[in-house]
Structures are given as structure tokens and as C-alpha cells.
Amino acid sequence: MRLRNYLMLASILTALCVFAGCDDNGNGGGSPDAANLIDGGDDVDAEVEFDAGDDVDAGEEEPEPGEATLLKVFMHSDETKIYFMNMEVISDAGAEDYDIYVSHIDGPTFEMGAHVEGINLGNETGFHDVEEVPETGYEADGENLEDLVIGISYRDGGSGTTGYIMTDNVYALKLDYGEEGVKYAKIQVLQAMGGEVHVLAFLQTDGTRVVWTQE
């Protein structure tokens, strides 16, 4: 009777040991440690805090678009000289401080001052869509009509009485103002009829070639 009870007790202890994962010495074997399951130990990586810091570039602010000025030249009253720094048309026929002179060589003819160079950008890109003028390629006016950068290339047919047909060309200008530095501008002749010429112009006063404008 005692032997049977002993054998039953031994069987129960063996079953418990197998369930608990005991090794031969009665110690826990390969089952995971409860503390590690709860705590996570070294097996759980701490959350990495993301610091944008210097790794993320905020980016440079985009420049605000400038505002173009509509200048009106009146051929019959000698208001024919344009000074872009003040965005004005000078009525003094003898004035020497000007950037563009609209002469009468062949109808309204655009002649640049000695300190001005230009490029005919053509008409593939609209005035307001020209956001930056070129760095190089500027030329001064020559002596003959066909050697003028602007001259009469702004028109293609028509007449002063009925109105000239515009080519919609845009012109980039590089103006050397001496102590005030080099400035860049863009212009477009919008209308020429009855002695009145309309010019859309923008001068970038900060010395950069950015001439982005809004309509």
C-alpha cells in the first residue's frame, strides 16, 4: 500500500517537473523567464526619438513676385525718354540721364543708353513668365538701325496711324548704374499707335537676375 502511494506520488512529481520545464537538477530549463517577458529586457529596443534638427532643410523662401509698371511714351510731346530706376518717362528732350530713348528714326524706335545692354528673348515665353534673365549674352546698340537690340523689332507691320502689329517680344536689359551697381530689367512693348507707345517694364533693384512678376 505504501509502495503504491509512493509510486503515485513519484508520478505526480515527474509530471509537474516536465510541465514546469525542470532540468535534472530541478531548476527551470528552457522556458522563458517571466520577468523578462514582462520587462522586455534588452530584447526590446527603446523608441528612437526623431529630431529633425539639422538633418531636415527648411528650404529657402521663394521670392515674392514683383509688380510690373506700364509706362506711356508720347512721341508728339517729346515724352520719349525712359528712366527705369524711377519708372518714369522724362519729358525733357535734352535729358542725358535716361535708359531708353524712343526716337523717330523709323517710327517709334527704341535706342538704349550707353550704360545699357540688352537681349531680344523673343516671344516664346510671355512677359510675366520670364522669371530670370540670362547672365550673359547682352549686347550694346550698334550705330545702324538694324544693329539696335530693340530698335523696331517690337513690331511687325502696321502703321502709326492704324497701330503697329506687335511681335510680343520680351527684352532683357542689363543696366550699369555706376555706384549703385548693375541692375537687370525686362520690358515688352504692348502698343504703338497715334504717337503713343505703351511699355511694360520691371526693374530688379536688388542686383539679382530674378525678374518674376505677377499679372
Sequence and secondary structure as in RCSB ss.txt:
>XXXX:A:sequence
MRLRNYLMLASILTALCVFAGCDDNGNGGGSPDAANLIDGGDDVDAEVEFDAGDDVDAGEEEPEPGEATLLKVFM
HSDETKIYFMNMEVISDAGAEDYDIYVSHIDGPTFEMGAHVEGINLGNETGFHDVEEVPETGYEADGENLEDLVI
GISYRDGGSGTTGYIMTDNVYALKLDYGEEGVKYAKIQVLQAMGGEVHVLAFLQTDGTRVVWTQE
>XXXX:A:secstr
 HHHHHHHHHHHHHHHHHHHTB TTSSB SS  HHHHHH GGGS        TTTS         EE EEEEEEG
GGTB EEETTTTEEE  TT    SEEEESTTSSEEEE TTEEEEE  SSS TTT  B  SS  B   SSGGG SS
BTTTEEEEETTTEEEE    EEEEEE GGG EEEEEEEEEEEETTEEEEEEEEETTSSSB  EE 
